[in-house]
Amino acid sequence: MTEAKAVEAATNNNTNHLADFDPHKKKPKRNKYAFACAILASMTSILLGYDIGVMSGAAIYIKRDLKVSDVQIEILLGIINLYSLIGSCLAGRTSDWIGRRYTIVLAGAIFFAGAILMGFSPNYSFLMFGRFVAGIGIGYALMIAPVYTAEVSPASSRGFLTSFPEVFINGGILLGYISNYAFSKMKLQLGWRMMLGIGAIPSVILAVGVLAMPESPRWLVMRGRLGDARKVLNKTSDTKEEAQERLSDIKKAAGIPEHCNDDVVQVAKQNTGEGVWKELFLYPTPAVRHILIAALGIHFFQQASGIDAVVLYSPRIFEKAGITSDTDKLLATVAVGFVKTLFILVATFMLDRVGRRPLLLSSVGGMILSVLTLGISLTIITHSDKKLMWAVGLSIATVLSYVATFSIGAGPITWVYSSEIFPLRLRAQGAAMGVVVNRVTSGVISMTFLSLSKAISIGGAFFLFGGIATVGWIFFYTMLPETRGKTLEDMEGSFGQFRANPAGTKGVDNGNKGQVQLGTTTNNVQS
């Protein structure tokens, strides 16, 4: 009788698995409300993108007008990444205190002030102060946009929606490049100030748009506002059943009893950041340690592979490749922004279909080939006595292929992955630490690229980036499990879980000496 039941259970289980792969099974429609919320939240990322794009061209005219050196230009362009650390470090605590939504408003307000200050800068010192203020706003924006979007998105489209911040960063870069070209014909003293000052406009639109956004359901549950959280989940989930399941999972993660269904409840311990840093760094579980390494590692390698050097200094790279006209250099950078934006849009539709790992690994592989080829072509141009048009064309093509392969994987997946893998209790601070690593690495690359190019040649600099990207590919292959299709509350089970039995007990050996290796997944993670 027992065997008969076992056979029946196995048959039912197999039937369920076959149903999952039924090609005629109707997929749920994309949730339009969650889609709109993700767009509004992700608009904060335009602020960083615009600053990166506009400074690449504005730097040409700032150097001429203020008569500053290459080292001062390096510092001017890269220092905003270090300034943003202040905003990133404050953003985790702030978002737990005032909520995700009002943290987005704060990010926009701070950047607005910074853009106005930069636009009216009379000298280099004042310009640096304006970048300090704008940098704090960017730090807030970078941390809060992916966290809010991940928390409001249903599992079926979380990858698609959480990639929106990277989409808007690329859109902002393209707008910055277009702004460079549009204002480049103006009087020298006015042109670059218009380029920087007009960046205040997106933050005004953001402040108005955020009024239509709901608060994150996870933050509402942390505050004991179950009724409000239930309303938001009903609107942002694909089905009522999914909304109930998400609410149940969030309540469990927040320590609220399952039977407690009042609209407002008293949460015994408010999660405002106390003890989180200890759990992250001093006493992490194997799973949390693996999550932390994965999150910080993916942010480090995203930037250390040289993407900001290419985006920020593309006019210089095109100049080294043989393009001398300012107009032609700026037009070439517009092409870079267009390609980058186009391929990030392609990536958004592939994240939840292909999965994070395949896209990331193929993306970084393409980046390695592109950046090494760029290094070879620039080296040939540098050592040639005459202009080699094929090498010039190859340099431009490899810059475009580099930003394209970056945008189709490493760009969006970094933010999607790092925002979805942390448990609820650690998510805000964990995401903030990821942004810190991202901005520090970007700042170091941005503030040393011109000096590095002079020291080991511009071709040598790209060979170095290629080597770092190769190490990154190995790291991603061994350390990052697939997360597609997992709910945020189930994510922790995919990382570094040890199944070793306590001493003196017996159990089933899983063939891995009682532990799951860091590069593998558990709990039948969907791929």
Secondary structure, 3 states (H helix, E strand, C coil): CHHHHHHHHHHHHHHHHHHHCCCCCCCCCCCHHHHHHHHHHHCCHHHHHHHHHHHHHHHHHHHHHHCCCHHHHHHHHHHHHHHHHHHHHHHHHHHHHHCHHHHHHHHHHHHHHHHHHHHCCCCHHHHHHHHHHHHHHHHHHHHHHHHHHHHHCCHHHHHHHHCHHHHHHHHHHHHHHHHHHHHCCCCHHHHHHHHHHCCHHHHHHHHHHHHHCCCCHHHHHHCCCHHHHHHHHHHHCCCHHHHHHHHHHHHHHHCCCCCCCCCCCCCCCCCCCCCHHHHHHHCCCHHHHHHHHHHHHHHHHHHHCCHHHHHHCHHHHHHHHCCCCHHHHHHHHHHHHHHHHHHHHHHHHHHHHHCHHHHHHHHHHHHHHHHHHHHHHHHHHHCCCCCCHHHHHHHHHHHHHHHHHHHHHHHHHHHHHHHHCCCHHHHHHHHHHHHHHHHHHHHHHHHHHHHHHHHHCHHHHHHHHHHHHHHHHHHHHHHCCCCCCCCHHHHHHHCCCECCCCCCCCCCCCCCCCECCCCCCCCCCCC
